[in-house]
Amino acid sequence: MTATTTKALTVQEAIETRRSIRKFVQEPMDQNDLREILELAGLAPSAWNAQTWRFAVVQTPEVKAKLQEAAYGQPQIGNAPAVIVVYSDMEDTLANVEETAHPGMGDAGRTGQRTTFDNAFGAQPVAQRGAWGLTQANIAFGFLMLAARGKGYDTVPMLGFQPDKVRELLGLPEHVQFAGLLPIGKRAEEGFPHHRHNIDRVTKFY
């Protein structure tokens, strides 16, 4: 697939053609596409429908430059038209947990959701329950990469950055935990083909 691809890809095609791309076509992202990609990522599953993930989309050159500094100067940050910062905010989730109850469950569902989360996490330290929230955000991070590829965009997942500096730059609370940074755009390089273990190397059947 090339940078001019516009046809929506199947899930299999998105997985098979995904590459870690660090050089992008120098054009702004279509904002409708960007919003749709984020909406698709938001359909990721999560335990108890917690939806702990949050997205911060960085597109302005000034903020991208500072984000690049916080990522040890890695050039893909500045080269991409947008960078999506994916993080988990478990404290916000807990404060507003009734929002995650399905409307079809009515008031009883909202009350039950509050009870469930208070019992499960109320006595835990912030860092411990934050780590649980991050496991849910990581699911959305994977969905985000496939949603982007399915729309003809490319990404590269990044964990090489200074969390404290990113929190400060984006005005995020101290308790949030990061799934990663995701530069996104149309590829200006093909990237390396997949090199993965054989399925028998990483799988046991019982």
MODELLER restraints for C-alpha pairs under 7 A, 6 or more apart:
rsr = mdl.restraints
at = mdl.atoms
rsr.add(forms.Gaussian(group=physical.xy_distance, feature=features.Distance(at['CA:1:A'], at['CA:17:A']), mean=6.98, stdev=0.5))
rsr.add(forms.Gaussian(group=physical.xy_distance, feature=features.Distance(at['CA:2:A'], at['CA:187:A']), mean=6.99, stdev=0.5))
rsr.add(forms.Gaussian(group=physical.xy_distance, feature=features.Distance(at['CA:3:A'], at['CA:186:A']), mean=5.02, stdev=0.5))
rsr.add(forms.Gaussian(group=physical.xy_distance, feature=features.Distance(at['CA:3:A'], at['CA:187:A']), mean=5.11, stdev=0.5))
rsr.add(forms.Gaussian(group=physical.xy_distance, feature=features.Distance(at['CA:3:A'], at['CA:188:A']), mean=6.55, stdev=0.5))
rsr.add(forms.Gaussian(group=physical.xy_distance, feature=features.Distance(at['CA:5:A'], at['CA:152:A']), mean=5.56, stdev=0.5))
rsr.add(forms.Gaussian(group=physical.xy_distance, feature=features.Distance(at['CA:6:A'], at['CA:152:A']), mean=5.83, stdev=0.5))
rsr.add(forms.Gaussian(group=physical.xy_distance, feature=features.Distance(at['CA:8:A'], at['CA:150:A']), mean=5.53, stdev=0.5))
rsr.add(forms.Gaussian(group=physical.xy_distance, feature=features.Distance(at['CA:8:A'], at['CA:151:A']), mean=5.31, stdev=0.5))
rsr.add(forms.Gaussian(group=physical.xy_distance, feature=features.Distance(at['CA:8:A'], at['CA:152:A']), mean=6.74, stdev=0.5))
rsr.add(forms.Gaussian(group=physical.xy_distance, feature=features.Distance(at['CA:9:A'], at['CA:150:A']), mean=4.69, stdev=0.5))
rsr.add(forms.Gaussian(group=physical.xy_distance, feature=features.Distance(at['CA:9:A'], at['CA:151:A']), mean=6.81, stdev=0.5))
rsr.add(forms.Gaussian(group=physical.xy_distance, feature=features.Distance(at['CA:10:A'], at['CA:150:A']), mean=6.71, stdev=0.5))
rsr.add(forms.Gaussian(group=physical.xy_distance, feature=features.Distance(at['CA:11:A'], at['CA:150:A']), mean=6.97, stdev=0.5))
rsr.add(forms.Gaussian(group=physical.xy_distance, feature=features.Distance(at['CA:14:A'], at['CA:146:A']), mean=6.00, stdev=0.5))
rsr.add(forms.Gaussian(group=physical.xy_distance, feature=features.Distance(at['CA:14:A'], at['CA:149:A']), mean=5.35, stdev=0.5))
rsr.add(forms.Gaussian(group=physical.xy_distance, feature=features.Distance(at['CA:14:A'], at['CA:150:A']), mean=5.16, stdev=0.5))
rsr.add(forms.Gaussian(group=physical.xy_distance, feature=features.Distance(at['CA:15:A'], at['CA:146:A']), mean=6.66, stdev=0.5))
rsr.add(forms.Gaussian(group=physical.xy_distance, feature=features.Distance(at['CA:18:A'], at['CA:149:A']), mean=6.29, stdev=0.5))
rsr.add(forms.Gaussian(group=physical.xy_distance, feature=features.Distance(at['CA:19:A'], at['CA:191:A']), mean=5.96, stdev=0.5))
rsr.add(forms.Gaussian(group=physical.xy_distance, feature=features.Distance(at['CA:19:A'], at['CA:192:A']), mean=6.89, stdev=0.5))
rsr.add(forms.Gaussian(group=physical.xy_distance, feature=features.Distance(at['CA:20:A'], at['CA:155:A']), mean=5.95, stdev=0.5))
rsr.add(forms.Gaussian(group=physical.xy_distance, feature=features.Distance(at['CA:20:A'], at['CA:156:A']), mean=4.48, stdev=0.5))
rsr.add(forms.Gaussian(group=physical.xy_distance, feature=features.Distance(at['CA:20:A'], at['CA:191:A']), mean=6.39, stdev=0.5))
rsr.add(forms.Gaussian(group=physical.xy_distance, feature=features.Distance(at['CA:21:A'], at['CA:154:A']), mean=6.30, stdev=0.5))
rsr.add(forms.Gaussian(group=physical.xy_distance, feature=features.Distance(at['CA:21:A'], at['CA:155:A']), mean=5.67, stdev=0.5))
rsr.add(forms.Gaussian(group=physical.xy_distance, feature=features.Distance(at['CA:21:A'], at['CA:156:A']), mean=5.44, stdev=0.5))
rsr.add(forms.Gaussian(group=physical.xy_distance, feature=features.Distance(at['CA:21:A'], at['CA:187:A']), mean=6.36, stdev=0.5))
rsr.add(forms.Gaussian(group=physical.xy_distance, feature=features.Distance(at['CA:21:A'], at['CA:189:A']), mean=6.92, stdev=0.5))
rsr.add(forms.Gaussian(group=physical.xy_distance, feature=features.Distance(at['CA:21:A'], at['CA:191:A']), mean=5.79, stdev=0.5))
rsr.add(forms.Gaussian(group=physical.xy_distance, feature=features.Distance(at['CA:22:A'], at['CA:76:A']), mean=4.91, stdev=0.5))
rsr.add(forms.Gaussian(group=physical.xy_distance, feature=features.Distance(at['CA:22:A'], at['CA:156:A']), mean=6.56, stdev=0.5))
rsr.add(forms.Gaussian(group=physical.xy_distance, feature=features.Distance(at['CA:23:A'], at['CA:76:A']), mean=6.37, stdev=0.5))
rsr.add(forms.Gaussian(group=physical.xy_distance, feature=features.Distance(at['CA:23:A'], at['CA:79:A']), mean=6.26, stdev=0.5))
rsr.add(forms.Gaussian(group=physical.xy_distance, feature=features.Distance(at['CA:23:A'], at['CA:187:A']), mean=6.32, stdev=0.5))
rsr.add(forms.Gaussian(group=physical.xy_distance, feature=features.Distance(at['CA:23:A'], at['CA:188:A']), mean=5.34, stdev=0.5))
rsr.add(forms.Gaussian(group=physical.xy_distance, feature=features.Distance(at['CA:23:A'], at['CA:189:A']), mean=6.08, stdev=0.5))
rsr.add(forms.Gaussian(group=physical.xy_distance, feature=features.Distance(at['CA:24:A'], at['CA:79:A']), mean=6.19, stdev=0.5))
rsr.add(forms.Gaussian(group=physical.xy_distance, feature=features.Distance(at['CA:24:A'], at['CA:80:A']), mean=5.60, stdev=0.5))
rsr.add(forms.Gaussian(group=physical.xy_distance, feature=features.Distance(at['CA:24:A'], at['CA:185:A']), mean=5.78, stdev=0.5))
rsr.add(forms.Gaussian(group=physical.xy_distance, feature=features.Distance(at['CA:24:A'], at['CA:186:A']), mean=5.46, stdev=0.5))
rsr.add(forms.Gaussian(group=physical.xy_distance, feature=features.Distance(at['CA:24:A'], at['CA:187:A']), mean=4.64, stdev=0.5))
rsr.add(forms.Gaussian(group=physical.xy_distance, feature=features.Distance(at['CA:24:A'], at['CA:188:A']), mean=4.58, stdev=0.5))
rsr.add(forms.Gaussian(group=physical.xy_distance, feature=features.Distance(at['CA:25:A'], at['CA:185:A']), mean=6.91, stdev=0.5))
rsr.add(forms.Gaussian(group=physical.xy_distance, feature=features.Distance(at['CA:25:A'], at['CA:186:A']), mean=5.43, stdev=0.5))
rsr.add(forms.Gaussian(group=physical.xy_distance, feature=features.Distance(at['CA:25:A'], at['CA:187:A']), mean=5.92, stdev=0.5))
rsr.add(forms.Gaussian(group=physical.xy_distance, feature=features.Distance(at['CA:25:A'], at['CA:188:A']), mean=5.07, stdev=0.5))
rsr.add(forms.Gaussian(group=physical.xy_distance, feature=features.Distance(at['CA:26:A'], at['CA:81:A']), mean=6.84, stdev=0.5))
rsr.add(forms.Gaussian(group=physical.xy_distance, feature=features.Distance(at['CA:27:A'], at['CA:81:A']), mean=6.55, stdev=0.5))
rsr.add(forms.Gaussian(group=physical.xy_distance, feature=features.Distance(at['CA:28:A'], at['CA:81:A']), mean=5.38, stdev=0.5))
rsr.add(forms.Gaussian(group=physical.xy_distance, feature=features.Distance(at['CA:29:A'], at['CA:81:A']), mean=6.19, stdev=0.5))
rsr.add(forms.Gaussian(group=physical.xy_distance, feature=features.Distance(at['CA:29:A'], at['CA:185:A']), mean=6.59, stdev=0.5))
rsr.add(forms.Gaussian(group=physical.xy_distance, feature=features.Distance(at['CA:37:A'], at['CA:144:A']), mean=6.74, stdev=0.5))
rsr.add(forms.Gaussian(group=physical.xy_distance, feature=features.Distance(at['CA:37:A'], at['CA:147:A']), mean=5.43, stdev=0.5))
rsr.add(forms.Gaussian(group=physical.xy_distance, feature=features.Distance(at['CA:37:A'], at['CA:148:A']), mean=5.73, stdev=0.5))
rsr.add(forms.Gaussian(group=physical.xy_distance, feature=features.Distance(at['CA:38:A'], at['CA:144:A']), mean=6.79, stdev=0.5))
rsr.add(forms.Gaussian(group=physical.xy_distance, feature=features.Distance(at['CA:40:A'], at['CA:147:A']), mean=6.22, stdev=0.5))
rsr.add(forms.Gaussian(group=physical.xy_distance, feature=features.Distance(at['CA:41:A'], at['CA:140:A']), mean=5.53, stdev=0.5))
rsr.add(forms.Gaussian(group=physical.xy_distance, feature=features.Distance(at['CA:41:A'], at['CA:143:A']), mean=5.01, stdev=0.5))
rsr.add(forms.Gaussian(group=physical.xy_distance, feature=features.Distance(at['CA:41:A'], at['CA:144:A']), mean=4.64, stdev=0.5))
rsr.add(forms.Gaussian(group=physical.xy_distance, feature=features.Distance(at['CA:41:A'], at['CA:147:A']), mean=6.52, stdev=0.5))
rsr.add(forms.Gaussian(group=physical.xy_distance, feature=features.Distance(at['CA:42:A'], at['CA:140:A']), mean=6.62, stdev=0.5))
rsr.add(forms.Gaussian(group=physical.xy_distance, feature=features.Distance(at['CA:44:A'], at['CA:139:A']), mean=6.56, stdev=0.5))
rsr.add(forms.Gaussian(group=physical.xy_distance, feature=features.Distance(at['CA:44:A'], at['CA:140:A']), mean=5.27, stdev=0.5))
rsr.add(forms.Gaussian(group=physical.xy_distance, feature=features.Distance(at['CA:44:A'], at['CA:143:A']), mean=6.32, stdev=0.5))
rsr.add(forms.Gaussian(group=physical.xy_distance, feature=features.Distance(at['CA:46:A'], at['CA:136:A']), mean=5.56, stdev=0.5))
rsr.add(forms.Gaussian(group=physical.xy_distance, feature=features.Distance(at['CA:49:A'], at['CA:100:A']), mean=6.02, stdev=0.5))
rsr.add(forms.Gaussian(group=physical.xy_distance, feature=features.Distance(at['CA:50:A'], at['CA:93:A']), mean=6.85, stdev=0.5))
rsr.add(forms.Gaussian(group=physical.xy_distance, feature=features.Distance(at['CA:50:A'], at['CA:100:A']), mean=6.10, stdev=0.5))
rsr.add(forms.Gaussian(group=physical.xy_distance, feature=features.Distance(at['CA:52:A'], at['CA:88:A']), mean=5.29, stdev=0.5))
rsr.add(forms.Gaussian(group=physical.xy_distance, feature=features.Distance(at['CA:52:A'], at['CA:89:A']), mean=5.71, stdev=0.5))
rsr.add(forms.Gaussian(group=physical.xy_distance, feature=features.Distance(at['CA:52:A'], at['CA:90:A']), mean=5.74, stdev=0.5))
rsr.add(forms.Gaussian(group=physical.xy_distance, feature=features.Distance(at['CA:52:A'], at['CA:93:A']), mean=5.92, stdev=0.5))
rsr.add(forms.Gaussian(group=physical.xy_distance, feature=features.Distance(at['CA:52:A'], at['CA:133:A']), mean=5.63, stdev=0.5))
rsr.add(forms.Gaussian(group=physical.xy_distance, feature=features.Distance(at['CA:52:A'], at['CA:136:A']), mean=6.39, stdev=0.5))
rsr.add(forms.Gaussian(group=physical.xy_distance, feature=features.Distance(at['CA:52:A'], at['CA:137:A']), mean=5.95, stdev=0.5))
rsr.add(forms.Gaussian(group=physical.xy_distance, feature=features.Distance(at['CA:53:A'], at['CA:86:A']), mean=6.85, stdev=0.5))
rsr.add(forms.Gaussian(group=physical.xy_distance, feature=features.Distance(at['CA:53:A'], at['CA:87:A']), mean=5.71, stdev=0.5))
rsr.add(forms.Gaussian(group=physical.xy_distance, feature=features.Distance(at['CA:53:A'], at['CA:88:A']), mean=4.55, stdev=0.5))
rsr.add(forms.Gaussian(group=physical.xy_distance, feature=features.Distance(at['CA:53:A'], at['CA:89:A']), mean=6.57, stdev=0.5))
rsr.add(forms.Gaussian(group=physical.xy_distance, feature=features.Distance(at['CA:53:A'], at['CA:137:A']), mean=4.52, stdev=0.5))
rsr.add(forms.Gaussian(group=physical.xy_distance, feature=features.Distance(at['CA:53:A'], at['CA:140:A']), mean=6.91, stdev=0.5))
rsr.add(forms.Gaussian(group=physical.xy_distance, feature=features.Distance(at['CA:54:A'], at['CA:86:A']), mean=5.91, stdev=0.5))
rsr.add(forms.Gaussian(group=physical.xy_distance, feature=features.Distance(at['CA:54:A'], at['CA:87:A']), mean=5.31, stdev=0.5))
rsr.add(forms.Gaussian(group=physical.xy_distance, feature=features.Distance(at['CA:54:A'], at['CA:88:A']), mean=5.79, stdev=0.5))
rsr.add(forms.Gaussian(group=physical.xy_distance, feature=features.Distance(at['CA:54:A'], at['CA:89:A']), mean=6.87, stdev=0.5))
rsr.add(forms.Gaussian(group=physical.xy_distance, feature=features.Distance(at['CA:55:A'], at['CA:84:A']), mean=6.38, stdev=0.5))
rsr.add(forms.Gaussian(group=physical.xy_distance, feature=features.Distance(at['CA:55:A'], at['CA:85:A']), mean=5.66, stdev=0.5))
rsr.add(forms.Gaussian(group=physical.xy_distance, feature=features.Distance(at['CA:55:A'], at['CA:86:A']), mean=4.89, stdev=0.5))
rsr.add(forms.Gaussian(group=physical.xy_distance, feature=features.Distance(at['CA:55:A'], at['CA:87:A']), mean=6.49, stdev=0.5))
rsr.add(forms.Gaussian(group=physical.xy_distance, feature=features.Distance(at['CA:56:A'], at['CA:84:A']), mean=5.69, stdev=0.5))
rsr.add(forms.Gaussian(group=physical.xy_distance, feature=features.Distance(at['CA:56:A'], at['CA:85:A']), mean=4.94, stdev=0.5))
rsr.add(forms.Gaussian(group=physical.xy_distance, feature=features.Distance(at['CA:56:A'], at['CA:86:A']), mean=6.62, stdev=0.5))
rsr.add(forms.Gaussian(group=physical.xy_distance, feature=features.Distance(at['CA:57:A'], at['CA:82:A']), mean=6.76, stdev=0.5))
rsr.add(forms.Gaussian(group=physical.xy_distance, feature=features.Distance(at['CA:57:A'], at['CA:83:A']), mean=5.85, stdev=0.5))
rsr.add(forms.Gaussian(group=physical.xy_distance, feature=features.Distance(at['CA:57:A'], at['CA:84:A']), mean=4.56, stdev=0.5))
rsr.add(forms.Gaussian(group=physical.xy_distance, feature=features.Distance(at['CA:57:A'], at['CA:85:A']), mean=6.26, stdev=0.5))
rsr.add(forms.Gaussian(group=physical.xy_distance, feature=features.Distance(at['CA:58:A'], at['CA:64:A']), mean=6.23, stdev=0.5))
rsr.add(forms.Gaussian(group=physical.xy_distance, feature=features.Distance(at['CA:58:A'], at['CA:82:A']), mean=5.63, stdev=0.5))
rsr.add(forms.Gaussian(group=physical.xy_distance, feature=features.Distance(at['CA:58:A'], at['CA:83:A']), mean=5.13, stdev=0.5))
rsr.add(forms.Gaussian(group=physical.xy_distance, feature=features.Distance(at['CA:58:A'], at['CA:84:A']), mean=6.24, stdev=0.5))
rsr.add(forms.Gaussian(group=physical.xy_distance, feature=features.Distance(at['CA:59:A'], at['CA:81:A']), mean=6.24, stdev=0.5))
rsr.add(forms.Gaussian(group=physical.xy_distance, feature=features.Distance(at['CA:59:A'], at['CA:82:A']), mean=4.67, stdev=0.5))
rsr.add(forms.Gaussian(group=physical.xy_distance, feature=features.Distance(at['CA:59:A'], at['CA:83:A']), mean=6.62, stdev=0.5))
rsr.add(forms.Gaussian(group=physical.xy_distance, feature=features.Distance(at['CA:64:A'], at['CA:77:A']), mean=6.66, stdev=0.5))
rsr.add(forms.Gaussian(group=physical.xy_distance, feature=features.Distance(at['CA:64:A'], at['CA:78:A']), mean=5.99, stdev=0.5))
rsr.add(forms.Gaussian(group=physical.xy_distance, feature=features.Distance(at['CA:65:A'], at['CA:78:A']), mean=6.27, stdev=0.5))
rsr.add(forms.Gaussian(group=physical.xy_distance, feature=features.Distance(at['CA:67:A'], at['CA:166:A']), mean=6.69, stdev=0.5))
rsr.add(forms.Gaussian(group=physical.xy_distance, feature=features.Distance(at['CA:68:A'], at['CA:74:A']), mean=6.11, stdev=0.5))
rsr.add(forms.Gaussian(group=physical.xy_distance, feature=features.Distance(at['CA:68:A'], at['CA:77:A']), mean=5.43, stdev=0.5))
rsr.add(forms.Gaussian(group=physical.xy_distance, feature=features.Distance(at['CA:68:A'], at['CA:78:A']), mean=6.39, stdev=0.5))
rsr.add(forms.Gaussian(group=physical.xy_distance, feature=features.Distance(at['CA:70:A'], at['CA:161:A']), mean=5.62, stdev=0.5))
rsr.add(forms.Gaussian(group=physical.xy_distance, feature=features.Distance(at['CA:70:A'], at['CA:162:A']), mean=5.47, stdev=0.5))
rsr.add(forms.Gaussian(group=physical.xy_distance, feature=features.Distance(at['CA:70:A'], at['CA:165:A']), mean=5.83, stdev=0.5))
rsr.add(forms.Gaussian(group=physical.xy_distance, feature=features.Distance(at['CA:70:A'], at['CA:166:A']), mean=6.35, stdev=0.5))
rsr.add(forms.Gaussian(group=physical.xy_distance, feature=features.Distance(at['CA:71:A'], at['CA:160:A']), mean=5.91, stdev=0.5))
rsr.add(forms.Gaussian(group=physical.xy_distance, feature=features.Distance(at['CA:71:A'], at['CA:161:A']), mean=3.91, stdev=0.5))
rsr.add(forms.Gaussian(group=physical.xy_distance, feature=features.Distance(at['CA:71:A'], at['CA:162:A']), mean=6.28, stdev=0.5))
rsr.add(forms.Gaussian(group=physical.xy_distance, feature=features.Distance(at['CA:72:A'], at['CA:161:A']), mean=6.32, stdev=0.5))
rsr.add(forms.Gaussian(group=physical.xy_distance, feature=features.Distance(at['CA:76:A'], at['CA:183:A']), mean=6.72, stdev=0.5))
rsr.add(forms.Gaussian(group=physical.xy_distance, feature=features.Distance(at['CA:77:A'], at['CA:83:A']), mean=6.66, stdev=0.5))
rsr.add(forms.Gaussian(group=physical.xy_distance, feature=features.Distance(at['CA:77:A'], at['CA:183:A']), mean=5.94, stdev=0.5))
rsr.add(forms.Gaussian(group=physical.xy_distance, feature=features.Distance(at['CA:80:A'], at['CA:183:A']), mean=5.53, stdev=0.5))
rsr.add(forms.Gaussian(group=physical.xy_distance, feature=features.Distance(at['CA:80:A'], at['CA:184:A']), mean=5.77, stdev=0.5))
rsr.add(forms.Gaussian(group=physical.xy_distance, feature=features.Distance(at['CA:80:A'], at['CA:185:A']), mean=5.81, stdev=0.5))
rsr.add(forms.Gaussian(group=physical.xy_distance, feature=features.Distance(at['CA:81:A'], at['CA:184:A']), mean=6.69, stdev=0.5))
rsr.add(forms.Gaussian(group=physical.xy_distance, feature=features.Distance(at['CA:81:A'], at['CA:185:A']), mean=5.89, stdev=0.5))
rsr.add(forms.Gaussian(group=physical.xy_distance, feature=features.Distance(at['CA:82:A'], at['CA:183:A']), mean=5.92, stdev=0.5))
rsr.add(forms.Gaussian(group=physical.xy_distance, feature=features.Distance(at['CA:82:A'], at['CA:184:A']), mean=5.56, stdev=0.5))
rsr.add(forms.Gaussian(group=physical.xy_distance, feature=features.Distance(at['CA:82:A'], at['CA:185:A']), mean=6.82, stdev=0.5))
rsr.add(forms.Gaussian(group=physical.xy_distance, feature=features.Distance(at['CA:83:A'], at['CA:181:A']), mean=6.70, stdev=0.5))
rsr.add(forms.Gaussian(group=physical.xy_distance, feature=features.Distance(at['CA:83:A'], at['CA:182:A']), mean=5.36, stdev=0.5))
rsr.add(forms.Gaussian(group=physical.xy_distance, feature=features.Distance(at['CA:83:A'], at['CA:183:A']), mean=4.14, stdev=0.5))
rsr.add(forms.Gaussian(group=physical.xy_distance, feature=features.Distance(at['CA:83:A'], at['CA:184:A']), mean=5.89, stdev=0.5))
rsr.add(forms.Gaussian(group=physical.xy_distance, feature=features.Distance(at['CA:84:A'], at['CA:181:A']), mean=5.88, stdev=0.5))
rsr.add(forms.Gaussian(group=physical.xy_distance, feature=features.Distance(at['CA:84:A'], at['CA:182:A']), mean=4.96, stdev=0.5))
rsr.add(forms.Gaussian(group=physical.xy_distance, feature=features.Distance(at['CA:84:A'], at['CA:183:A']), mean=6.27, stdev=0.5))
rsr.add(forms.Gaussian(group=physical.xy_distance, feature=features.Distance(at['CA:85:A'], at['CA:180:A']), mean=6.23, stdev=0.5))
rsr.add(forms.Gaussian(group=physical.xy_distance, feature=features.Distance(at['CA:85:A'], at['CA:181:A']), mean=4.62, stdev=0.5))
rsr.add(forms.Gaussian(group=physical.xy_distance, feature=features.Distance(at['CA:85:A'], at['CA:182:A']), mean=6.25, stdev=0.5))
rsr.add(forms.Gaussian(group=physical.xy_distance, feature=features.Distance(at['CA:86:A'], at['CA:141:A']), mean=6.77, stdev=0.5))
rsr.add(forms.Gaussian(group=physical.xy_distance, feature=features.Distance(at['CA:86:A'], at['CA:178:A']), mean=6.08, stdev=0.5))
rsr.add(forms.Gaussian(group=physical.xy_distance, feature=features.Distance(at['CA:86:A'], at['CA:179:A']), mean=5.44, stdev=0.5))
rsr.add(forms.Gaussian(group=physical.xy_distance, feature=features.Distance(at['CA:86:A'], at['CA:180:A']), mean=5.54, stdev=0.5))
rsr.add(forms.Gaussian(group=physical.xy_distance, feature=features.Distance(at['CA:86:A'], at['CA:181:A']), mean=6.20, stdev=0.5))
rsr.add(forms.Gaussian(group=physical.xy_distance, feature=features.Distance(at['CA:87:A'], at['CA:137:A']), mean=6.64, stdev=0.5))
rsr.add(forms.Gaussian(group=physical.xy_distance, feature=features.Distance(at['CA:87:A'], at['CA:176:A']), mean=6.56, stdev=0.5))
rsr.add(forms.Gaussian(group=physical.xy_distance, feature=features.Distance(at['CA:87:A'], at['CA:177:A']), mean=5.51, stdev=0.5))
rsr.add(forms.Gaussian(group=physical.xy_distance, feature=features.Distance(at['CA:87:A'], at['CA:178:A']), mean=4.11, stdev=0.5))
rsr.add(forms.Gaussian(group=physical.xy_distance, feature=features.Distance(at['CA:87:A'], at['CA:179:A']), mean=5.26, stdev=0.5))
rsr.add(forms.Gaussian(group=physical.xy_distance, feature=features.Distance(at['CA:87:A'], at['CA:180:A']), mean=6.99, stdev=0.5))
rsr.add(forms.Gaussian(group=physical.xy_distance, feature=features.Distance(at['CA:88:A'], at['CA:133:A']), mean=5.97, stdev=0.5))
rsr.add(forms.Gaussian(group=physical.xy_distance, feature=features.Distance(at['CA:88:A'], at['CA:134:A']), mean=5.35, stdev=0.5))
rsr.add(forms.Gaussian(group=physical.xy_distance, feature=features.Distance(at['CA:88:A'], at['CA:137:A']), mean=5.69, stdev=0.5))
rsr.add(forms.Gaussian(group=physical.xy_distance, feature=features.Distance(at['CA:88:A'], at['CA:176:A']), mean=5.58, stdev=0.5))
rsr.add(forms.Gaussian(group=physical.xy_distance, feature=features.Distance(at['CA:88:A'], at['CA:177:A']), mean=5.22, stdev=0.5))
rsr.add(forms.Gaussian(group=physical.xy_distance, feature=features.Distance(at['CA:88:A'], at['CA:178:A']), mean=6.16, stdev=0.5))
rsr.add(forms.Gaussian(group=physical.xy_distance, feature=features.Distance(at['CA:89:A'], at['CA:176:A']), mean=4.92, stdev=0.5))
rsr.add(forms.Gaussian(group=physical.xy_distance, feature=features.Distance(at['CA:89:A'], at['CA:177:A']), mean=6.88, stdev=0.5))
rsr.add(forms.Gaussian(group=physical.xy_distance, feature=features.Distance(at['CA:90:A'], at['CA:129:A']), mean=6.90, stdev=0.5))
rsr.add(forms.Gaussian(group=physical.xy_distance, feature=features.Distance(at['CA:90:A'], at['CA:130:A']), mean=5.40, stdev=0.5))
rsr.add(forms.Gaussian(group=physical.xy_distance, feature=features.Distance(at['CA:90:A'], at['CA:133:A']), mean=5.40, stdev=0.5))
rsr.add(forms.Gaussian(group=physical.xy_distance, feature=features.Distance(at['CA:97:A'], at['CA:113:A']), mean=6.77, stdev=0.5))
rsr.add(forms.Gaussian(group=physical.xy_distance, feature=features.Distance(at['CA:97:A'], at['CA:114:A']), mean=6.11, stdev=0.5))
rsr.add(forms.Gaussian(group=physical.xy_distance, feature=features.Distance(at['CA:98:A'], at['CA:110:A']), mean=4.91, stdev=0.5))
rsr.add(forms.Gaussian(group=physical.xy_distance, feature=features.Distance(at['CA:98:A'], at['CA:113:A']), mean=6.15, stdev=0.5))
rsr.add(forms.Gaussian(group=physical.xy_distance, feature=features.Distance(at['CA:98:A'], at['CA:114:A']), mean=6.09, stdev=0.5))
rsr.add(forms.Gaussian(group=physical.xy_distance, feature=features.Distance(at['CA:101:A'], at['CA:109:A']), mean=5.86, stdev=0.5))
rsr.add(forms.Gaussian(group=physical.xy_distance, feature=features.Distance(at['CA:101:A'], at['CA:110:A']), mean=5.34, stdev=0.5))
rsr.add(forms.Gaussian(group=physical.xy_distance, feature=features.Distance(at['CA:101:A'], at['CA:113:A']), mean=6.11, stdev=0.5))
rsr.add(forms.Gaussian(group=physical.xy_distance, feature=features.Distance(at['CA:121:A'], at['CA:129:A']), mean=6.20, stdev=0.5))
rsr.add(forms.Gaussian(group=physical.xy_distance, feature=features.Distance(at['CA:130:A'], at['CA:177:A']), mean=6.79, stdev=0.5))
rsr.add(forms.Gaussian(group=physical.xy_distance, feature=features.Distance(at['CA:134:A'], at['CA:177:A']), mean=6.33, stdev=0.5))
rsr.add(forms.Gaussian(group=physical.xy_distance, feature=features.Distance(at['CA:134:A'], at['CA:179:A']), mean=6.60, stdev=0.5))
rsr.add(forms.Gaussian(group=physical.xy_distance, feature=features.Distance(at['CA:137:A'], at['CA:179:A']), mean=6.37, stdev=0.5))
rsr.add(forms.Gaussian(group=physical.xy_distance, feature=features.Distance(at['CA:138:A'], at['CA:179:A']), mean=5.59, stdev=0.5))
rsr.add(forms.Gaussian(group=physical.xy_distance, feature=features.Distance(at['CA:141:A'], at['CA:179:A']), mean=6.82, stdev=0.5))
rsr.add(forms.Gaussian(group=physical.xy_distance, feature=features.Distance(at['CA:145:A'], at['CA:155:A']), mean=6.53, stdev=0.5))
rsr.add(forms.Gaussian(group=physical.xy_distance, feature=features.Distance(at['CA:148:A'], at['CA:154:A']), mean=6.27, stdev=0.5))
rsr.add(forms.Gaussian(group=physical.xy_distance, feature=features.Distance(at['CA:153:A'], at['CA:184:A']), mean=6.74, stdev=0.5))
rsr.add(forms.Gaussian(group=physical.xy_distance, feature=features.Distance(at['CA:153:A'], at['CA:185:A']), mean=5.34, stdev=0.5))
rsr.add(forms.Gaussian(group=physical.xy_distance, feature=features.Distance(at['CA:153:A'], at['CA:186:A']), mean=4.92, stdev=0.5))
rsr.add(forms.Gaussian(group=physical.xy_distance, feature=features.Distance(at['CA:154:A'], at['CA:184:A']), mean=5.60, stdev=0.5))
rsr.add(forms.Gaussian(group=physical.xy_distance, feature=features.Distance(at['CA:154:A'], at['CA:185:A']), mean=5.50, stdev=0.5))
rsr.add(forms.Gaussian(group=physical.xy_distance, feature=features.Distance(at['CA:154:A'], at['CA:186:A']), mean=5.69, stdev=0.5))
rsr.add(forms.Gaussian(group=physical.xy_distance, feature=features.Distance(at['CA:154:A'], at['CA:187:A']), mean=5.88, stdev=0.5))
rsr.add(forms.Gaussian(group=physical.xy_distance, feature=features.Distance(at['CA:155:A'], at['CA:182:A']), mean=6.14, stdev=0.5))
rsr.add(forms.Gaussian(group=physical.xy_distance, feature=features.Distance(at['CA:155:A'], at['CA:183:A']), mean=5.45, stdev=0.5))
rsr.add(forms.Gaussian(group=physical.xy_distance, feature=features.Distance(at['CA:155:A'], at['CA:184:A']), mean=4.53, stdev=0.5))
rsr.add(forms.Gaussian(group=physical.xy_distance, feature=features.Distance(at['CA:155:A'], at['CA:185:A']), mean=6.70, stdev=0.5))
rsr.add(forms.Gaussian(group=physical.xy_distance, feature=features.Distance(at['CA:156:A'], at['CA:182:A']), mean=5.76, stdev=0.5))
rsr.add(forms.Gaussian(group=physical.xy_distance, feature=features.Distance(at['CA:156:A'], at['CA:183:A']), mean=5.88, stdev=0.5))
rsr.add(forms.Gaussian(group=physical.xy_distance, feature=features.Distance(at['CA:157:A'], at['CA:180:A']), mean=6.56, stdev=0.5))
rsr.add(forms.Gaussian(group=physical.xy_distance, feature=features.Distance(at['CA:157:A'], at['CA:181:A']), mean=6.06, stdev=0.5))
rsr.add(forms.Gaussian(group=physical.xy_distance, feature=features.Distance(at['CA:157:A'], at['CA:182:A']), mean=4.99, stdev=0.5))
rsr.add(forms.Gaussian(group=physical.xy_distance, feature=features.Distance(at['CA:158:A'], at['CA:180:A']), mean=5.50, stdev=0.5))
rsr.add(forms.Gaussian(group=physical.xy_distance, feature=features.Distance(at['CA:158:A'], at['CA:181:A']), mean=5.03, stdev=0.5))
rsr.add(forms.Gaussian(group=physical.xy_distance, feature=features.Distance(at['CA:158:A'], at['CA:182:A']), mean=6.22, stdev=0.5))
rsr.add(forms.Gaussian(group=physical.xy_distance, feature=features.Distance(at['CA:159:A'], at['CA:180:A']), mean=5.21, stdev=0.5))
rsr.add(forms.Gaussian(group=physical.xy_distance, feature=features.Distance(at['CA:159:A'], at['CA:181:A']), mean=6.60, stdev=0.5))
rsr.add(forms.Gaussian(group=physical.xy_distance, feature=features.Distance(at['CA:167:A'], at['CA:173:A']), mean=6.79, stdev=0.5))
